Amino acid sequence: MKAKDLRKSSPEDLSKQLETLLREQFNLRMQKGMGQLSRPSQVRAVRRDIARVKTIIHEMQAGGGR
């Protein structure tokens, strides 16, 4: 997921995507707790995607979205 692509999305799409990523993060944490996580690097990638989406949403709210 690239920030360039996210900036083209509408705020509603970003909110939906954020919700999906947060749900995925929860599922990965549950898998990790039960010892079933196959790719530990996926946790980091999802966490960074969440931060990326939140940053773009914040930029749009602040009026910096181009």
PQR file of N, CA, C, O and H, with PARSE charges and radii, in Angstrom:
ATOM      1  N   MET A   1       0.842  -1.161   0.000 -0.4000 1.5000
ATOM      2  CA  MET A   1       0.000   0.000   0.000 -0.0000 2.0000
ATOM      3  C   MET A   1       0.899   1.239   0.000  0.5500 1.7000
ATOM      4  O   MET A   1       1.773   1.389   0.854 -0.5500 1.4000
ATOM      5  N   LYS A   2       0.672   2.096  -0.946 -0.4000 1.5000
ATOM      6  CA  LYS A   2       1.482   3.303  -1.091 -0.0000 2.0000
ATOM      7  C   LYS A   2       0.680   4.523  -0.663  0.5500 1.7000
ATOM      8  O   LYS A   2      -0.530   4.586  -0.877 -0.5500 1.4000
ATOM      9  H   LYS A   2      -0.038   1.974  -1.640  0.4000 1.0000
ATOM     10  N   ALA A   3       1.356   5.486  -0.060 -0.4000 1.5000
ATOM     11  CA  ALA A   3       0.699   6.725   0.365 -0.0000 2.0000
ATOM     12  C   ALA A   3       0.157   7.484  -0.835  0.5500 1.7000
ATOM     13  O   ALA A   3      -0.876   8.148  -0.745 -0.5500 1.4000
ATOM     14  H   ALA A   3       2.340   5.435   0.114  0.4000 1.0000
ATOM     15  N   LYS A   4       0.846   7.386  -1.940 -0.4000 1.5000
ATOM     16  CA  LYS A   4       0.417   8.063  -3.169 -0.0000 2.0000
ATOM     17  C   LYS A   4      -0.972   7.575  -3.595  0.5500 1.7000
ATOM     18  O   LYS A   4      -1.822   8.370  -3.997 -0.5500 1.4000
ATOM     19  H   LYS A   4       1.685   6.846  -2.013  0.4000 1.0000
ATOM     20  N   ASP A   5      -1.187   6.276  -3.502 -0.4000 1.5000
ATOM     21  CA  ASP A   5      -2.482   5.704  -3.863 -0.0000 2.0000
ATOM     22  C   ASP A   5      -3.558   6.066  -2.842  0.5500 1.7000
ATOM     23  O   ASP A   5      -4.714   6.291  -3.201 -0.5500 1.4000
ATOM     24  H   ASP A   5      -0.496   5.631  -3.176  0.4000 1.0000
ATOM     25  N   LEU A   6      -3.174   6.121  -1.580 -0.4000 1.5000
ATOM     26  CA  LEU A   6      -4.135   6.446  -0.532 -0.0000 2.0000
ATOM     27  C   LEU A   6      -4.638   7.878  -0.650  0.5500 1.7000
ATOM     28  O   LEU A   6      -5.796   8.155  -0.334 -0.5500 1.4000
ATOM     29  H   LEU A   6      -2.235   5.938  -1.289  0.4000 1.0000
ATOM     30  N   ARG A   7      -3.795   8.777  -1.094 -0.4000 1.5000
ATOM     31  CA  ARG A   7      -4.194  10.178  -1.214 -0.0000 2.0000
ATOM     32  C   ARG A   7      -5.276  10.378  -2.274  0.5500 1.7000
ATOM     33  O   ARG A   7      -5.999  11.374  -2.246 -0.5500 1.4000
ATOM     34  H   ARG A   7      -2.855   8.552  -1.351  0.4000 1.0000
ATOM     35  N   LYS A   8      -5.387   9.439  -3.200 -0.4000 1.5000
ATOM     36  CA  LYS A   8      -6.411   9.516  -4.250 -0.0000 2.0000
ATOM     37  C   LYS A   8      -7.768   9.035  -3.743  0.5500 1.7000
ATOM     38  O   LYS A   8      -8.791   9.285  -4.381 -0.5500 1.4000
ATOM     39  H   LYS A   8      -4.800   8.629  -3.223  0.4000 1.0000
ATOM     40  N   SER A   9      -7.785   8.347  -2.601 -0.4000 1.5000
ATOM     41  CA  SER A   9      -9.021   7.784  -2.058 -0.0000 2.0000
ATOM     42  C   SER A   9      -9.835   8.848  -1.345  0.5500 1.7000
ATOM     43  O   SER A   9      -9.309   9.875  -0.917 -0.5500 1.4000
ATOM     44  H   SER A   9      -6.954   8.145  -2.083  0.4000 1.0000
ATOM     45  N   SER A  10     -11.123   8.582  -1.227 -0.4000 1.5000
ATOM     46  CA  SER A  10     -12.006   9.490  -0.494 -0.0000 2.0000
ATOM     47  C   SER A  10     -11.880   9.207   1.004  0.5500 1.7000
ATOM     48  O   SER A  10     -11.437   8.127   1.396 -0.5500 1.4000
ATOM     49  H   SER A  10     -11.550   7.747  -1.575  0.4000 1.0000
ATOM     50  N   PRO A  11     -12.264  10.164   1.835 -0.5600 1.5000
ATOM     51  CA  PRO A  11     -12.198   9.941   3.291  0.2800 2.0000
ATOM     52  C   PRO A  11     -13.027   8.735   3.748  0.5500 1.7000
ATOM     53  O   PRO A  11     -12.641   8.038   4.686 -0.5500 1.4000
ATOM     54  N   GLU A  12     -14.163   8.488   3.088 -0.4000 1.5000
ATOM     55  CA  GLU A  12     -14.992   7.338   3.450 -0.0000 2.0000
ATOM     56  C   GLU A  12     -14.259   6.026   3.161  0.5500 1.7000
ATOM     57  O   GLU A  12     -14.298   5.090   3.960 -0.5500 1.4000
ATOM     58  H   GLU A  12     -14.477   9.054   2.326  0.4000 1.0000
ATOM     59  N   ASP A  13     -13.595   5.974   2.013 -0.4000 1.5000
ATOM     60  CA  ASP A  13     -12.826   4.778   1.665 -0.0000 2.0000
ATOM     61  C   ASP A  13     -11.679   4.559   2.649  0.5500 1.7000
ATOM     62  O   ASP A  13     -11.385   3.427   3.035 -0.5500 1.4000
ATOM     63  H   ASP A  13     -13.562   6.734   1.364  0.4000 1.0000
ATOM     64  N   LEU A  14     -11.041   5.647   3.045 -0.4000 1.5000
ATOM     65  CA  LEU A  14      -9.939   5.534   4.000 -0.0000 2.0000
ATOM     66  C   LEU A  14     -10.437   5.035   5.351  0.5500 1.7000
ATOM     67  O   LEU A  14      -9.771   4.231   6.002 -0.5500 1.4000
ATOM     68  H   LEU A  14     -11.280   6.566   2.731  0.4000 1.0000
ATOM     69  N   SER A  15     -11.598   5.508   5.771 -0.4000 1.5000
ATOM     70  CA  SER A  15     -12.165   5.052   7.046 -0.0000 2.0000
ATOM     71  C   SER A  15     -12.477   3.561   7.001  0.5500 1.7000
ATOM     72  O   SER A  15     -12.217   2.837   7.962 -0.5500 1.4000
ATOM     73  H   SER A  15     -12.139   6.162   5.242  0.4000 1.0000
ATOM     74  N   LYS A  16     -13.031   3.109   5.889 -0.4000 1.5000
ATOM     75  CA  LYS A  16     -13.333   1.684   5.734 -0.0000 2.0000
ATOM     76  C   LYS A  16     -12.054   0.861   5.721  0.5500 1.7000
ATOM     77  O   LYS A  16     -11.988  -0.218   6.310 -0.5500 1.4000
ATOM     78  H   LYS A  16     -13.242   3.697   5.108  0.4000 1.0000
ATOM     79  N   GLN A  17     -11.050   1.378   5.050 -0.4000 1.5000
ATOM     80  CA  GLN A  17      -9.776   0.671   4.969 -0.0000 2.0000
ATOM     81  C   GLN A  17      -9.112   0.606   6.348  0.5500 1.7000
ATOM     82  O   GLN A  17      -8.513  -0.407   6.710 -0.5500 1.4000
ATOM     83  H   GLN A  17     -11.103   2.255   4.572  0.4000 1.0000
ATOM     84  N   LEU A  18      -9.223   1.688   7.106 -0.4000 1.5000
ATOM     85  CA  LEU A  18      -8.662   1.711   8.458 -0.0000 2.0000
ATOM     86  C   LEU A  18      -9.358   0.681   9.333  0.5500 1.7000
ATOM     87  O   LEU A  18      -8.710  -0.034  10.096 -0.5500 1.4000
ATOM     88  H   LEU A  18      -9.709   2.511   6.813  0.4000 1.0000
ATOM     89  N   GLU A  19     -10.668   0.608   9.222 -0.4000 1.5000
ATOM     90  CA  GLU A  19     -11.423  -0.372  10.003 -0.0000 2.0000
ATOM     91  C   GLU A  19     -11.000  -1.793   9.653  0.5500 1.7000
ATOM     92  O   GLU A  19     -10.859  -2.637  10.537 -0.5500 1.4000
ATOM     93  H   GLU A  19     -11.195   1.189   8.602  0.4000 1.0000
ATOM     94  N   THR A  20     -10.801  -2.055   8.381 -0.4000 1.5000
ATOM     95  CA  THR A  20     -10.364  -3.376   7.930 -0.0000 2.0000
ATOM     96  C   THR A  20      -8.971  -3.702   8.468  0.5500 1.7000
ATOM     97  O   THR A  20      -8.718  -4.820   8.915 -0.5500 1.4000
ATOM     98  H   THR A  20     -10.916  -1.369   7.662  0.4000 1.0000
ATOM     99  N   LEU A  21      -8.079  -2.725   8.422 -0.4000 1.5000
ATOM    100  CA  LEU A  21      -6.716  -2.947   8.920 -0.0000 2.0000
ATOM    101  C   LEU A  21      -6.698  -3.176  10.429  0.5500 1.7000
ATOM    102  O   LEU A  21      -5.941  -4.013  10.920 -0.5500 1.4000
ATOM    103  H   LEU A  21      -8.285  -1.816   8.060  0.4000 1.0000
ATOM    104  N   LEU A  22      -7.523  -2.441  11.163 -0.4000 1.5000
ATOM    105  CA  LEU A  22      -7.584  -2.632  12.613 -0.0000 2.0000
ATOM    106  C   LEU A  22      -8.120  -4.020  12.954  0.5500 1.7000
ATOM    107  O   LEU A  22      -7.655  -4.654  13.902 -0.5500 1.4000
ATOM    108  H   LEU A  22      -8.138  -1.761  10.764  0.4000 1.0000
ATOM    109  N   ARG A  23      -9.093  -4.486  12.184 -0.4000 1.5000
ATOM    110  CA  ARG A  23      -9.631  -5.839  12.393 -0.0000 2.0000
ATOM    111  C   ARG A  23      -8.559  -6.879  12.090  0.5500 1.7000
ATOM    112  O   ARG A  23      -8.425  -7.871  12.806 -0.5500 1.4000
ATOM    113  H   ARG A  23      -9.471  -3.971  11.414  0.4000 1.0000
ATOM    114  N   GLU A  24      -7.796  -6.642  11.022 -0.4000 1.5000
ATOM    115  CA  GLU A  24      -6.718  -7.567  10.663 -0.0000 2.0000
ATOM    116  C   GLU A  24      -5.632  -7.580  11.744  0.5500 1.7000
ATOM    117  O   GLU A  24      -5.087  -8.634  12.073 -0.5500 1.4000
ATOM    118  H   GLU A  24      -7.905  -5.836  10.440  0.4000 1.0000
ATOM    119  N   GLN A  25      -5.326  -6.405  12.289 -0.4000 1.5000
ATOM    120  CA  GLN A  25      -4.330  -6.325  13.359 -0.0000 2.0000
ATOM    121  C   GLN A  25      -4.796  -7.122  14.578  0.5500 1.7000
ATOM    122  O   GLN A  25      -4.003  -7.827  15.202 -0.5500 1.4000
ATOM    123  H   GLN A  25      -5.769  -5.549  12.022  0.4000 1.0000
ATOM    124  N   PHE A  26      -6.064  -7.009  14.910 -0.4000 1.5000
ATOM    125  CA  PHE A  26      -6.615  -7.764  16.035 -0.0000 2.0000
ATOM    126  C   PHE A  26      -6.482  -9.265  15.793  0.5500 1.7000
ATOM    127  O   PHE A  26      -6.064 -10.010  16.679 -0.5500 1.4000
ATOM    128  H   PHE A  26      -6.707  -6.435  14.403  0.4000 1.0000
ATOM    129  N   ASN A  27      -6.842  -9.699  14.586 -0.4000 1.5000
ATOM    130  CA  ASN A  27      -6.748 -11.122  14.262 -0.0000 2.0000
ATOM    131  C   ASN A  27      -5.305 -11.622  14.335  0.5500 1.7000
ATOM    132  O   ASN A  27      -5.050 -12.731  14.803 -0.5500 1.4000
ATOM    133  H   ASN A  27      -7.181  -9.093  13.867  0.4000 1.0000
ATOM    134  N   LEU A  28      -4.371 -10.805  13.874 -0.4000 1.5000
ATOM    135  CA  LEU A  28      -2.959 -11.202  13.942 -0.0000 2.0000
ATOM    136  C   LEU A  28      -2.477 -11.298  15.389  0.5500 1.7000
ATOM    137  O   LEU A  28      -1.695 -12.186  15.728 -0.5500 1.4000
ATOM    138  H   LEU A  28      -4.578  -9.903  13.494  0.4000 1.0000
ATOM    139  N   ARG A  29      -2.944 -10.381  16.239 -0.4000 1.5000
ATOM    140  CA  ARG A  29      -2.565 -10.450  17.656 -0.0000 2.0000
ATOM    141  C   ARG A  29      -3.105 -11.717  18.304  0.5500 1.7000
ATOM    142  O   ARG A  29      -2.427 -12.342  19.119 -0.5500 1.4000
ATOM    143  H   ARG A  29      -3.579  -9.660  15.963  0.4000 1.0000
ATOM    144  N   MET A  30      -4.324 -12.093  17.941 -0.4000 1.5000
ATOM    145  CA  MET A  30      -4.911 -13.323  18.484 -0.0000 2.0000
ATOM    146  C   MET A  30      -4.122 -14.546  18.015  0.5500 1.7000
ATOM    147  O   MET A  30      -3.867 -15.466  18.792 -0.5500 1.4000
ATOM    148  H   MET A  30      -4.876 -11.585  17.279  0.4000 1.0000
ATOM    149  N   GLN A  31      -3.740 -14.547  16.736 -0.4000 1.5000
ATOM    150  CA  GLN A  31      -2.942 -15.654  16.219 -0.0000 2.0000
ATOM    151  C   GLN A  31      -1.602 -15.725  16.930  0.5500 1.7000
ATOM    152  O   GLN A  31      -1.120 -16.813  17.246 -0.5500 1.4000
ATOM    153  H   GLN A  31      -3.947 -13.800  16.105  0.4000 1.0000
ATOM    154  N   LYS A  32      -1.006 -14.581  17.179 -0.4000 1.5000
ATOM    155  CA  LYS A  32       0.289 -14.547  17.855 -0.0000 2.0000
ATOM    156  C   LYS A  32       0.161 -15.091  19.273  0.5500 1.7000
ATOM    157  O   LYS A  32       1.022 -15.836  19.740 -0.5500 1.4000
ATOM    158  H   LYS A  32      -1.398 -13.698  16.922  0.4000 1.0000
ATOM    159  N   GLY A  33      -0.910 -14.718  19.947 -0.4000 1.5000
ATOM    160  CA  GLY A  33      -1.129 -15.187  21.312 -0.0000 2.0000
ATOM    161  C   GLY A  33      -1.349 -16.682  21.399  0.5500 1.7000
ATOM    162  O   GLY A  33      -0.997 -17.315  22.395 -0.5500 1.4000
ATOM    163  H   GLY A  33      -1.609 -14.112  19.568  0.4000 1.0000
ATOM    164  N   MET A  34      -1.932 -17.241  20.358 -0.4000 1.5000
ATOM    165  CA  MET A  34      -2.203 -18.681  20.360 -0.0000 2.0000
ATOM    166  C   MET A  34      -1.071 -19.475  19.710  0.5500 1.7000
ATOM    167  O   MET A  34      -1.133 -20.703  19.640 -0.5500 1.4000
ATOM    168  H   MET A  34      -2.218 -16.727  19.550  0.4000 1.0000
ATOM    169  N   GLY A  35      -0.049 -18.784  19.240 -0.4000 1.5000
ATOM    170  CA  GLY A  35       1.092 -19.465  18.650 -0.0000 2.0000
ATOM    171  C   GLY A  35       0.840 -19.958  17.238  0.5500 1.7000
ATOM    172  O   GLY A  35       1.501 -20.894  16.787 -0.5500 1.4000
ATOM    173  H   GLY A  35       0.001 -17.787  19.296  0.4000 1.0000
ATOM    174  N   GLN A  36      -0.102 -19.350  16.529 -0.4000 1.5000
ATOM    175  CA  GLN A  36      -0.442 -19.798  15.191 -0.0000 2.0000
ATOM    176  C   GLN A  36       0.006 -18.832  14.103  0.5500 1.7000
ATOM    177  O   GLN A  36      -0.317 -19.031  12.932 -0.5500 1.4000
ATOM    178  H   GLN A  36      -0.639 -18.590  16.895  0.4000 1.0000
ATOM    179  N   LEU A  37       0.731 -17.809  14.464 -0.4000 1.5000
ATOM    180  CA  LEU A  37       1.140 -16.798  13.489 -0.0000 2.0000
ATOM    181  C   LEU A  37       2.246 -17.348  12.604  0.5500 1.7000
ATOM    182  O   LEU A  37       3.315 -17.727  13.083 -0.5500 1.4000
ATOM    183  H   LEU A  37       0.994 -17.647  15.415  0.4000 1.0000
ATOM    184  N   SER A  38       1.971 -17.387  11.299 -0.4000 1.5000
ATOM    185  CA  SER A  38       2.930 -17.988  10.378 -0.0000 2.0000
ATOM    186  C   SER A  38       3.961 -16.976   9.872  0.5500 1.7000
ATOM    187  O   SER A  38       5.111 -17.332   9.618 -0.5500 1.4000
ATOM    188  H   SER A  38       1.103 -17.080  10.910  0.4000 1.0000
ATOM    189  N   ARG A  39       3.541 -15.701   9.727 -0.4000 1.5000
ATOM    190  CA  ARG A  39       4.464 -14.679   9.228 -0.0000 2.0000
ATOM    191  C   ARG A  39       4.498 -13.501  10.208  0.5500 1.7000
ATOM    192  O   ARG A  39       3.662 -12.602  10.111 -0.5500 1.4000
ATOM    193  H   ARG A  39       2.606 -15.411   9.934  0.4000 1.0000
ATOM    194  N   PRO A  40       5.437 -13.491  11.138 -0.5600 1.5000
ATOM    195  CA  PRO A  40       5.510 -12.410  12.122  0.2800 2.0000
ATOM    196  C   PRO A  40       5.727 -11.036  11.494  0.5500 1.7000
ATOM    197  O   PRO A  40       5.349 -10.026  12.088 -0.5500 1.4000
ATOM    198  N   SER A  41       6.317 -10.978  10.329 -0.4000 1.5000
ATOM    199  CA  SER A  41       6.555  -9.691   9.680 -0.0000 2.0000
ATOM    200  C   SER A  41       5.261  -9.024   9.236  0.5500 1.7000
ATOM    201  O   SER A  41       5.225  -7.817   8.998 -0.5500 1.4000
ATOM    202  H   SER A  41       6.625 -11.799   9.846  0.4000 1.0000
ATOM    203  N   GLN A  42       4.209  -9.810   9.127 -0.4000 1.5000
ATOM    204  CA  GLN A  42       2.919  -9.272   8.709 -0.0000 2.0000
ATOM    205  C   GLN A  42       2.360  -8.308   9.760  0.5500 1.7000
ATOM    206  O   GLN A  42       1.668  -7.353   9.408 -0.5500 1.4000
ATOM    207  H   GLN A  42       4.238 -10.791   9.320  0.4000 1.0000
ATOM    208  N   VAL A  43       2.647  -8.542  11.024 -0.4000 1.5000
ATOM    209  CA  VAL A  43       2.180  -7.662  12.102 -0.0000 2.0000
ATOM    210  C   VAL A  43       2.765  -6.259  11.900  0.5500 1.7000
ATOM    211  O   VAL A  43       2.059  -5.257  12.016 -0.5500 1.4000
ATOM    212  H   VAL A  43       3.209  -9.319  11.309  0.4000 1.0000
ATOM    213  N   ARG A  44       4.035  -6.211  11.604 -0.4000 1.5000
ATOM    214  CA  ARG A  44       4.702  -4.926  11.390 -0.0000 2.0000
ATOM    215  C   ARG A  44       4.151  -4.204  10.162  0.5500 1.7000
ATOM    216  O   ARG A  44       3.948  -2.990  10.186 -0.5500 1.4000
ATOM    217  H   ARG A  44       4.608  -7.025  11.510  0.4000 1.0000
ATOM    218  N   ALA A  45       3.913  -4.951   9.104 -0.4000 1.5000
ATOM    219  CA  ALA A  45       3.400  -4.359   7.872 -0.0000 2.0000
ATOM    220  C   ALA A  45       2.005  -3.768   8.084  0.5500 1.7000
ATOM    221  O   ALA A  45       1.714  -2.676   7.596 -0.5500 1.4000
ATOM    222  H   ALA A  45       4.078  -5.937   9.085  0.4000 1.0000
ATOM    223  N   VAL A  46       1.154  -4.476   8.800 -0.4000 1.5000
ATOM    224  CA  VAL A  46      -0.197  -3.974   9.069 -0.0000 2.0000
ATOM    225  C   VAL A  46      -0.135  -2.740   9.961  0.5500 1.7000
ATOM    226  O   VAL A  46      -0.874  -1.778   9.755 -0.5500 1.4000
ATOM    227  H   VAL A  46       1.391  -5.363   9.197  0.4000 1.0000
ATOM    228  N   ARG A  47       0.740  -2.774  10.939 -0.4000 1.5000
ATOM    229  CA  ARG A  47       0.880  -1.622  11.839 -0.0000 2.0000
ATOM    230  C   ARG A  47       1.322  -0.378  11.071  0.5500 1.7000
ATOM    231  O   ARG A  47       0.845   0.724  11.340 -0.5500 1.4000
ATOM    232  H   ARG A  47       1.341  -3.556  11.107  0.4000 1.0000
ATOM    233  N   ARG A  48       2.212  -0.553  10.138 -0.4000 1.5000
ATOM    234  CA  ARG A  48       2.671   0.574   9.325 -0.0000 2.0000
ATOM    235  C   ARG A  48       1.596   1.060   8.365  0.5500 1.7000
ATOM    236  O   ARG A  48       1.481   2.260   8.112 -0.5500 1.4000
ATOM    237  H   ARG A  48       2.599  -1.448   9.919  0.4000 1.0000
ATOM    238  N   ASP A  49       0.807   0.132   7.829 -0.4000 1.5000
ATOM    239  CA  ASP A  49      -0.303   0.525   6.957 -0.0000 2.0000
ATOM    240  C   ASP A  49      -1.339   1.339   7.729  0.5500 1.7000
ATOM    241  O   ASP A  49      -1.888   2.310   7.208 -0.5500 1.4000
ATOM    242  H   ASP A  49       0.900  -0.842   8.035  0.4000 1.0000
ATOM    243  N   ILE A  50      -1.602   0.938   8.970 -0.4000 1.5000
ATOM    244  CA  ILE A  50      -2.540   1.686   9.811 -0.0000 2.0000
ATOM    245  C   ILE A  50      -2.020   3.101  10.026  0.5500 1.7000
ATOM    246  O   ILE A  50      -2.776   4.066   9.910 -0.5500 1.4000
ATOM    247  H   ILE A  50      -1.156   0.150   9.393  0.4000 1.0000
ATOM    248  N   ALA A  51      -0.750   3.226  10.334 -0.4000 1.5000
ATOM    249  CA  ALA A  51      -0.161   4.556  10.543 -0.0000 2.0000
ATOM    250  C   ALA A  51      -0.233   5.389   9.276  0.5500 1.7000
ATOM    251  O   ALA A  51      -0.493   6.591   9.331 -0.5500 1.4000
ATOM    252  H   ALA A  51      -0.137   2.443  10.429  0.4000 1.0000
ATOM    253  N   ARG A  52      -0.005   4.757   8.141 -0.4000 1.5000
ATOM    254  CA  ARG A  52      -0.056   5.459   6.859 -0.0000 2.0000
ATOM    255  C   ARG A  52      -1.457   6.005   6.589  0.5500 1.7000
ATOM    256  O   ARG A  52      -1.612   7.156   6.181 -0.5500 1.4000
ATOM    257  H   ARG A  52       0.205   3.781   8.096  0.4000 1.0000
ATOM    258  N   VAL A  53      -2.476   5.175   6.817 -0.4000 1.5000
ATOM    259  CA  VAL A  53      -3.855   5.593   6.577 -0.0000 2.0000
ATOM    260  C   VAL A  53      -4.249   6.706   7.538  0.5500 1.7000
ATOM    261  O   VAL A  53      -4.880   7.684   7.137 -0.5500 1.4000
ATOM    262  H   VAL A  53      -2.350   4.240   7.148  0.4000 1.0000
ATOM    263  N   LYS A  54      -3.875   6.558   8.812 -0.4000 1.5000
ATOM    264  CA  LYS A  54      -4.206   7.597   9.799 -0.0000 2.0000
ATOM    265  C   LYS A  54      -3.543   8.924   9.448  0.5500 1.7000
ATOM    266  O   LYS A  54      -4.139   9.984   9.637 -0.5500 1.4000
ATOM    267  H   LYS A  54      -3.362   5.764   9.138  0.4000 1.0000
ATOM    268  N   THR A  55      -2.330   8.873   8.946 -0.4000 1.5000
ATOM    269  CA  THR A  55      -1.620  10.092   8.553 -0.0000 2.0000
ATOM    270  C   THR A  55      -2.346  10.788   7.408  0.5500 1.7000
ATOM    271  O   THR A  55      -2.515  12.007   7.433 -0.5500 1.4000
ATOM    272  H   THR A  55      -1.846   8.012   8.793  0.4000 1.0000
ATOM    273  N   ILE A  56      -2.770  10.036   6.416 -0.4000 1.5000
ATOM    274  CA  ILE A  56      -3.470  10.612   5.272 -0.0000 2.0000
ATOM    275  C   ILE A  56      -4.808  11.215   5.706  0.5500 1.7000
ATOM    276  O   ILE A  56      -5.182  12.297   5.252 -0.5500 1.4000
ATOM    277  H   ILE A  56      -2.632   9.045   6.396  0.4000 1.0000
ATOM    278  N   ILE A  57      -5.526  10.513   6.587 -0.4000 1.5000
ATOM    279  CA  ILE A  57      -6.804  11.039   7.104 -0.0000 2.0000
ATOM    280  C   ILE A  57      -6.554  12.352   7.839  0.5500 1.7000
ATOM    281  O   ILE A  57      -7.293  13.318   7.649 -0.5500 1.4000
ATOM    282  H   ILE A  57      -5.223   9.634   6.956  0.4000 1.0000
ATOM    283  N   HIS A  58      -5.536  12.394   8.662 -0.4000 1.5000
ATOM    284  CA  HIS A  58      -5.215  13.604   9.414 -0.0000 2.0000
ATOM    285  C   HIS A  58      -4.840  14.755   8.471  0.5500 1.7000
ATOM    286  O   HIS A  58      -5.237  15.899   8.693 -0.5500 1.4000
ATOM    287  H   HIS A  58      -4.936  11.609   8.816  0.4000 1.0000
ATOM    288  N   GLU A  59      -4.086  14.450   7.437 -0.4000 1.5000
ATOM    289  CA  GLU A  59      -3.716  15.473   6.464 -0.0000 2.0000
ATOM    290  C   GLU A  59      -4.952  16.053   5.769  0.5500 1.7000
ATOM    291  O   GLU A  59      -5.038  17.259   5.538 -0.5500 1.4000
ATOM    292  H   GLU A  59      -3.764  13.521   7.256  0.4000 1.0000
ATOM    293  N   MET A  60      -5.896  15.188   5.442 -0.4000 1.5000
ATOM    294  CA  MET A  60      -7.106  15.646   4.787 -0.0000 2.0000
ATOM    295  C   MET A  60      -7.940  16.518   5.716  0.5500 1.7000
ATOM    296  O   MET A  60      -8.509  17.520   5.283 -0.5500 1.4000
ATOM    297  H   MET A  60      -5.827  14.208   5.629  0.4000 1.0000
ATOM    298  N   GLN A  61      -8.017  16.143   6.986 -0.4000 1.5000
ATOM    299  CA  GLN A  61      -8.786  16.924   7.954 -0.0000 2.0000
ATOM    300  C   GLN A  61      -8.137  18.280   8.203  0.5500 1.7000
ATOM    301  O   GLN A  61      -8.828  19.270   8.443 -0.5500 1.4000
ATOM    302  H   GLN A  61      -7.555  15.329   7.338  0.4000 1.0000
ATOM    303  N   ALA A  62      -6.830  18.323   8.146 -0.4000 1.5000
ATOM    304  CA  ALA A  62      -6.110  19.574   8.387 -0.0000 2.0000
ATOM    305  C   ALA A  62      -6.122  20.479   7.147  0.5500 1.7000
ATOM    306  O   ALA A  62      -5.704  21.635   7.213 -0.5500 1.4000
ATOM    307  H   ALA A  62      -6.268  17.518   7.951  0.4000 1.0000
ATOM    308  N   GLY A  63      -6.591  19.957   6.047 -0.4000 1.5000
ATOM    309  CA  GLY A  63      -6.645  20.746   4.838 -0.0000 2.0000
ATOM    310  C   GLY A  63      -5.404  20.632   3.983  0.5500 1.7000
ATOM    311  O   GLY A  63      -5.249  21.358   3.001 -0.5500 1.4000
ATOM    312  H   GLY A  63      -6.931  19.018   5.994  0.4000 1.0000
ATOM    313  N   GLY A  64      -4.527  19.730   4.349 -0.4000 1.5000
ATOM    314  CA  GLY A  64      -3.300  19.562   3.594 -0.0000 2.0000
ATOM    315  C   GLY A  64      -3.413  18.558   2.472  0.5500 1.7000
ATOM    316  O   GLY A  64      -2.462  18.363   1.715 -0.5500 1.4000
ATOM    317  H   GLY A  64      -4.653  19.141   5.147  0.4000 1.0000
ATOM    318  N   GLY A  65      -4.578  17.908   2.351 -0.4000 1.5000
ATOM    319  CA  GLY A  65      -4.756  16.930   1.282 -0.0000 2.0000
ATOM    320  C   GLY A  65      -4.855  17.603  -0.068  0.5500 1.7000
ATOM    321  O   GLY A  65      -5.691  18.482  -0.276 -0.5500 1.4000
ATOM    322  H   GLY A  65      -5.350  18.066   2.967  0.4000 1.0000
ATOM    323  N   ARG A  66      -4.000  17.189  -0.983 -0.4000 1.5000
ATOM    324  CA  ARG A  66      -3.966  17.841  -2.298 -0.0000 2.0000
ATOM    325  C   ARG A  66      -4.854  17.154  -3.269  0.5500 1.7000
ATOM    326  O   ARG A  66      -4.945  17.570  -4.423 -0.5500 1.4000
ATOM    327  H   ARG A  66      -3.320  16.475  -0.815  0.4000 1.0000
TER
END
